[in-house]
Amino acid sequence: MTSTTVTPVILSGGAGTRLWPLSHAAMPKQFHALASELTMLQDTAKRTAQGGDGIEFEPAVVIAADTHLAGIEAQMGALGQTLSRIILEPMGRNTAAAAYIAAAVVERLDPDSLVMLLPADHVIADPVAFRRAIAAAATTARSRIVTFGITPEGPETGYGYIQQGAELAPGGQERVEGGFQGEGHATAYRRPLDASHVMRGRIVAVFAAGLKSGRTVPTC
């Protein structure tokens, strides 16, 4: 089996508002141990430390607020995991800006590597299935931006949704036909229960050169 080299880019932003007062600007939720004995940031980094199933992980890149540097270094040191880079933002500019910065950095490190944008606050119970999903997406990511969806258990207005279109490849890879942000929209209470809608997982796979050049299009 041919392996795909993957550079994880962990997005460790956030204002610490969702779980206030436990989470706050100085200690957003990814710095807390909420799902295991490790913090959510540590769990995300650990998940990308071991390859397999056609995936070989490079050392991760972390993008975070400049005020969180000490916390990231302490938590990675406690985990015993070496990062490739820590990129510090003077102010948050959401995922699009972070994706472009990540692509520019990874292109210099390894232009043939698949960039995986990974939020630092996800809980993924099956890392083997996760690696297999990345491997399945790698071929499609050669010509498209691939975004991962999550099957909703019920309606939720706090997250965005993706409308799936025609199948692009076996294994649940469909064209993105549209989407909507659930927050403040009553439609979140009826549309996501349709099988054509999934929650926007905020996990994105793209090859660095394609994202920078504009050759890829966000349709998968």
N, C-alpha and C positions, 0 to 999 in steps of 0.2 A: 504494500500500500504506500502510495506517495503521500508524504506529509506536507501539510501547509504550515508555513511559519506565520505565527500570529503575534503581533505586539499589542498587549492589552493596554488600553488607555483608561485609567480609572478616573471618573469624574467625581471629585470630592468637593463639590460646591454645596450650596444650601445656606439658608439664613437661620436655620434652627427654629422654625416657627410651628411646624406640624405637631411636635410632641412637647411644646413648651408646657411647664417650666423645666422638665428633664433636659430637653434639648433647647439650646439658645445659640446666639451668634458665635460665641467663643467655643461652644461644644455642640455642634449639630449632631443629629442622630447617628451618623456613620461612625462617630467616635465612641459610641456606647455599645455595650454587649447586650443586644436585645433578642437575638435568636440562638445564641450559643455562648460558650464561655469566652469566645473571641468577640471583638468589636465587629461591626458590620464592615468597616474598612479592612480589617484584618481578614475577615472571611472572604471578601472579594479578592484580596491579594493572594490568599492561600489557594483559592479556586483556580487561579491562573499560574500557579507555580509548577504544576505537574501536567505534562502533556499526555498524549495517548489518543487512540481512536482517530488517527490521521491528523492530529494537531500537535505542533511543537511550539510552546510558548517562549517568547523572548522575555527578558526582564521588563516589568511593567513601567509605564509612564503614569504619573499621577498629576492631574491638574486640579489646583485648589486655590483658595484664597490665601493671600500672602500672610494673613494673620494665623494661619493654621500650620505653618511650617514645622514648628517645634512639636506639635502633637503628632503629625505624620511621621516625623523622624523617630519619635519615641515609640510609636506603635509598630512601625516596621522593624525597628531595632529589637523590640520585645519578641516579634515574630521570627526574627533571624532571617529576614528576607531582604535582598538587595534590590533596589529600584534602578531602572535605567536613567530616569530623569524625574525631577519634581519641577513642574512648571507652575509658577505663582502668578495669580491674577490680581492686579491692584483693585479691580472691581469686577463683579460678575456680569457676563454678557451672554449667558445661556449657552445652549448646546452648539449652535451653528458656529459661533466664534471659536469655541473649544475644539470643535471638529477640525476646523481649518488649521489651527495652531498644531493640533496633534498630527495632522497629515504632513505639515511642513517638517516637523521634528522627526517623525518616523521615516520620511523619505530620505533624510540624511543618514539615519541609522541603518536602514535596510529598505531600499526602494521596492523590493519584491515582497515585503511583509504585508499581511492582511492586518488592517487597523481594526481593533474591536473597541468601540466606545462602551464602557461599562459603568453605570451608576454605582457609587460606593455603598448604596443603601438597599440593595436587593437581597432577598433571601432565595437561594436556589438549592432545593433539597437534593437534587440528583445531578451532581457534577458530570457524571458519565454521559447522561442524556444531553446535558448542556454542550459538552465537547462535540458530541455527534451532530448536534444542530449547527454548531459553528462549521464543522467539516462539510456538512451538506450545503451550507450557504456560500462556501468559499468559491465554488465555480461560478455561481450566479453573480457574486460580487466583482468578478472580473469586468463586467459591463454595466452593473447597476449598483446603487446604494441599497443595501439590504437592511431592513428594520425588523426587529423581532416583536411579534405580538404575543399576548397572554390571553388565554381563554378566560373570560370573566365568569365568576361564580354567581354574580348578581349585578344589578344596576348600581352604579357609583358615579356621582357627579364630580368627584375630585380628580379624575384622570381623563386623559384623552383616549379616543377610540379610532381605529383604522377600519375602513371598509375594504374587504377583500374582493378582488376581481378574478380574472381568468387565471388558471393554473399556468405557471411558468416552468416548473420542474417538479418531479415527484417528491414526496415527503413534506407536503404542506407549504410549498412556496408559491404564493399567488401575487399577482400584480396588485399594487395599491390603487384603488379606484377613488378614494377620498377619505375623509375623516372629519372628526369634530372634537372639540374640547368639551368634556363633560361638565366642567365647573359652571354652575349657573344655568345649565340648559336642562329643561324638563325632558328633552328627548333622550337623555341618558337613562331614563327609567323605562324606556321601551325598546330603543334601537339596539343596544348592546346584547340583548337577549336573542336577537336574530343571529343565526349561525354565520352570517356574512361579516359580522363585526367582532373584532378582538381589541383588547386593551393595548394601548401603545406602551410597549415595554421599555422604551428609551435605550434599548441596546441596538447598536448600529454596527454593521460590518461594511468596510469599504477599503479598497486598495488606495494607498496614499497618492500615487501619481494620478489616478483617475479623478479623485476628489479635487486636487489642486488644479487640474487642467480643465475641469468641467466636462470631461468625456462621459462620466457616469450620470445616470438620471435616477431619481428616487421613485422607482416604480415596483419594487419588490418588497 
